[in-house]
């Protein structure tokens, strides 16, 4: 099929809203493809502000601060997809997005290197006592002393959560001469010479440095608490660049003060300010052996560009081709374009009989289906139909009337 026109809807009428200073790579991706109506806002929007903005928006791009709630989705009359230009999607009400037939995409792998490198950098800073020496030097105090300062080489790194970031960190750590051990709730194939342990307690007891790379779930909330902190090897270091809710910060502050841990690096917090310049507080402030950073684990120019490419490509492919791979809401489907057809996308509640009704209605009206694709998840079904060009407008109207229909769109 010619690339001249991939969508039946005029590109200049498709409204795209990017928030939170999303990379210009994403903006350029759409503008260079003829989508001129791209609005970019540097900061996050409140629920009330987003409700006012989103009424006529077809594609929404956000990062981690903007919350897409049920009320926001109810106000989004034309919304087709949301791109989360970050690792997580917990800022979006996925249940409501599924019910509305809105595809939600993210970039789970694009900033893994940035996070892994920062873990290594923070480990070196803490194990060499650079934080204290830096503060002293700024105050005019000379602290040339090797006491309590060590090399990473030969030390044991314990990784909790051996996913994309954890496994890449494993490779980097081994290249520096570290021994790597890890714990994951799922069976994972070790990379290099890393060793898997069956329990969290074993890893905490053996590691000189513990790095967390786990999702925010009910089972992981306050996973590192006053009880588990007692299992840490005395004088070890904790690094959390995962999720703010997985560490009980009051208990961590106490463990650091009492010397159970010798240092910590924390990048994520249970509560974080909405925008730069806002007041931020944590029980860890004022502790000299703690590195505090404002959720910048993946904030490098390279990572943001990679995320911009990844998520914008997913949004673009969904908008123009109906490809839903990578979506957390719409079932995964990818299909080649068909020559001399019009393509219609149909999203419906996943109940028995919908596909039968679609085929019956089209058959009764003598509309020939040249190709048909269906995939479902627990909640919704996603059907793509390639229809004879001369009959596609009639087909579109018929499909809108099918029971359990959530959303119908003529793609091209």
N, C-alpha and C positions, 0 to 999 in steps of 0.2 A: 504494500500500500504506500502511496505517496506520502512523504513527510510534510507536504504543504498544509494539510489540514488534518489534525489528529482528533479534533473535537468539534461537534456540531454547534456548540455554544460559542458565540463570538469571544475570542480571547480577551478583547479589551473590556468585556463586561464581567469577566471573572475577577473577583476581589480577593486579594491575598493580603493577610495581615501578619507581620512578623514583629514579635515583642522581644524585650530583654536584650537588645543589641545583638541579635543573631548575625552570624558572619555574612559579609557582603557576597561571599561565594554563593550563598543560597539565593540572595536577591538577584544576582546576575544570571543564575541558572534559569530563572523564569523570564526575566526581562529579555534575555538573548533569544528566548523561544517565542517571543511575541506577546507575553503577558505584561502589559504596560501598567496595570493598576495594582502595583505592589506598594503597600504602606509599611514603613518600618518605624517602630517606636523604640527608643533606647532602654526604657525601664519596664518593669512589670506593671500590670494593671490590677486594681482591686476588682472584686466580683462586680460591684456596682458599675465601675468604669467599663469593664469588659462587656457587660450586658448591653451597654449603650453602643459599643463599637461593633458588636458581632452580628447584628441583625442581617446584614447583606454580605457577610464574609463567606467565601467558598472554601478557602484554605487558611488555617490558623497555624502559625509557628510560635512556639514558646520554649522557654528553658525551664528551670526548676522552681522559680518563684511564683509564676502565674498559676492560679488554681482554676481549673475548668470544672465547675460544679454542675449539679443538676439544673440550677437556675440559669446558668450560662448556656447550657446546651438547650434548654427550653426556649431561650431567646434566639438561638442560632438557626434561623429559618432555612438558610441555604447551605449550611456547613456540610462539606463532603468529607473532609479529613483534617486531622490535627497532627502536626509534626512536633514531637518533643526533641529539641536539639540538645540532647543530653543522654545519660545512660538510662535513667529511671522514667517511669510513667505514673508514679504514685500521685502526682499533682493533678491527674485527670481522673474524673469519676468514670472508670471504665465500664461499669455496669450501665450507667446512663448513656454513655457513648454507644454501647452495643445496642441498647434498645432503640436508639435514634438512627442506627445504621451508619454511624460516623467512624471511619477508619482512623486508628491511632497508631502512629509509627514513632520509633525512637532510634537511637544510634548506640546499641549496647557495646560495640567493640571499638569505637573510633578514638577514645581517649585512654585506652588501656596503657599505652606506653608512657603517657604523661604522668599518670598516677603511679605507675611502677617506679619511674625514675625519681619521683618526689619521695617515695618511701625510702629508697636507697639514700638519697641526699639527707633526709631527716635522720636516718639511722646513723650516718657518719657524724652529723652535727651533734647528736645526743651522746653517742658512745665516746666521742672525743672531748666532751664537755665544752664544746664551742659556744654554746648559748651563754654560759656563765662568763667565759673569757671575753666574749664580745661585749657583754654588758659592762664588765669591769674596764675594758679598754676605752669604751665610750665615756666612762666616768673619770678617765685619767689614771686608772690603777693598772699596774703591770703584773700579770699573773702567768709567768712562764713556768709551767709546772706540768709534769706528766702524770701526777697522782690521779688515779681514777680514769685515765684516758687509755682507750684501747683501739686496736685495729678491728675491722670487720672480718678480716681473714681468720678462718678457724672458728668463728662464732656460729651459733646455731640460730637460724631464722625459723620461727614457727608461723606458718600461714594458716589462718582460719578462713576457709572458703577458697577452694582451689579451682575457681572459674577462670574467666578470661584474664582478669587482672592478676589474680593470685598465681596462675601458672606462668604468666610472663615475668612477674616478679621473681618467681622461682629460678628462671633461667638467668636473669640478671645477677641475682644473689650468688648463684653457683660460679658465675664468671669472675666474681670477686673473691672466690675461695671460701665461701660460707657453706655450711652444711644446712640443708633444707629439709624440714619436716612439715607435714601439714595434716589438717583434719577437715573433712567435708562430710556432710550428711549423706551425700551420694558417693557411689564408688567412682573414683576418678583415676585415670591412668597417669602415673607420675612422669614428669619430664626429667631428663637427665638422671641425676642420682638422688632425686628427692624421694623421701620415704613417707608413706601414708601411715597414720596412726588411727586406731579405732575409736579413741575417745578424746574429747576436748581437754580433759584433765591431764592426759599424758603429754600433750603438746605444750600446755602452759607450764608444766613442771620441768621440761627439758630445754625450752627455748631461752636464749639470751635476749632476743627481740621477738615480740609477737606482733604480727600485722593482720588486721581484720579486713576481710573482703567478702562480706556477707550482706544479703538483702535485708530490708526492714520488714519483718514479719512478726506476728504475735509470738512466735516461738523464739525469735531473736531479740525481742525487746529486753534491754538490761541484761543481755547475756553475760557481759562482764560486769559483775556485781560484787558486793562485799564478800560473798561466799567464794566465787571463782577467783577473785583477786588473791585469796589466800593460797591458791594452788600455784601461782606464778613463782618462778625461780627468783629467789631474793636478789634484788639489785638489777632485775631485768627491765626491759623497756617495752612500752605499749605504743603502738601506732594505729590510729583509727582514721582511715580515709574512706570508710564505707558509708555508714548511715549514722545519724546522730543519736538515734534511739537505742543503739545496741550497747552503749556503755553508760553505767550509772556514775555520773560525774562526781557526785559528792563522795561516793565510796572510793573513786579513783584519786580524788584530792587527798583523802585521808591516807591511802596507801602510799602516795608519793611523799607526804609529810612525814610519815613514820618510817620511810626507808624501805618498805617492801618492794617498791619499784624505784629505780634510779632516774627514770625520765619518761616522758610521754610526748607524742606529737599528735595533735587533734586538729582535724580539718572540718569536721562535720559536727553539728550540735542539735540537741532536741528542739531548740528554738533558735531561729536565725532571723536577723533583721530583713525587712523587705527591700531596702535599697542601701547603696553606699552612703556612708556618713551617719546612718542611724546608730543610736546607742546599742551597744552589745555587752552582755554580762554573762559570766560563767564562773563556777566555783574554782576553776583552774587559774584564774587571773592572779598574778602576783607570785606564782610559783616559778622560781628561776630555772628549774629543770624541765620546763614544759614549753614546747613550741606550739603556738596557737596560730592557725591560718584560717582565713575567711572563705572556706569551701572552694578552694582553688586547685584541688587535686587534678582536675582535667582542664584547667584554664591555661592552656598554652596556645600560641598562635597556630601551631600545627594541628593541635587537637580540634580547635574550633573550626578550622578550615576543613578538616576531615569530616567532622560532624555535619558541617554545612553541605558538603558534597553528598554524604550518605543519606541524610534525611530529605533533602530537597529532591534527590533522585527518586526516592520512594514515593514522595508526594506527587511528583511529576508523572511517574509511571502509573500511579493509581488514577490520577486525573485524566490522562490521555489514553491509557491502554487498559485500565481496569485491573491492573496487577496489584494484588493485595498481599504479596509475600512480605513478612515483617510486621503485619498489623496485629495488634493485641485484641482487636474487637471483631473485625470482618474476617471470615475464614480465608485461609491462604489459597490463592488461585493465580496462575499465570498462564497466558494463552497467546498463541500467535495471531496476528491480524489476518482477516479473511478478505480477499479481493472481492470487489463488487457487492459488498454487503453493508448494512448498517448494524451497529452493535448497540445492544440495550443491556444495561445492568439492572438487576432486580434483587433487592435485599428484603427478606421477609422473616417473620418469626418461624423458628424451626419446629413446625408441627406437621403431622402427616397430611398429605393430600395437596400441598401447595403446588408442587411441580406438576402433579396430575391436572390440576385446574389450569395452570399456565398453558400446558399443552392442549387441553381440551378447548379452551377459549380461542387459541390461535388456530387450531384445526377447524373449528366450527366456522371461522371467518376466512377459511382458505388461505391462511398466511403460512408460507413455507419457512420452516426453520432450517437454515443451511448448516448451522453448527450450534451446539448447546453444551454448556459446562456448568456443573453444580458442585459446590462443596458446602459443608455445614460445620458448625461447632455446636456446643451445648445449647446455645440460645438462638442463633440466627442462621439462615441459609443465604447463600450468595449464588445467584444464577447469572450467567452471561449468555446472551442469545445473539447469534448473527442471523439477521433477517433480510429477506429480499428487499432491496432499496425501495421499490415502488410501494411496498406495503408497511414500511416501518412506522410511519406516523400513526396509522390505525393500530398497529401492534402496541405502541407505547401507551395509547389511551386504554386499551384493553388490559394491559398489565397493571395499570394504576388501580383498576377496579378489582383485582384479585384479592380475595380475603387474606388477611395476615400480612399484607404488604406494608413495609416500613418505608422504603425509598426506591424510586425508579428513576433512572437517568439514561438519556440517549447519549452514548459516548461519541459516536461519529456516524 
